[in-house]
């Protein structure tokens, strides 16, 4: 737990499915879940996308971009030759 917060128990606003009683959690846990929701969700989505796929994909895209830029510059500089 944490020594920053008091040992207050708060209700989460949700009911237990079995007993239909309000769920109570320590304030520290409640605050942690509230603040970390977005970070945990981002980590979850990143885990689905392999880092290996990311590292394999970007060199190909960069090579395509460089090739297109070279073609554009070549055609721009050699307009008189009708290439």
C-alpha angles and dihedrals in degrees: 000000000000137000093209095075129053122248092262119150115215132188116243096211092245129106128227112250096223104039100023089224123136113266113242125199135175111268091242092058092043092052092045093053092045094052099037098048095099095044093050090048091051091050090050093053093045091053090062092058112068117230088219090061090051093051093047095048104051098060090054092050091047091050091051091049092049091049092051091048091051092050091049093050092046093051092045093052095042102047092129093058093057093228 
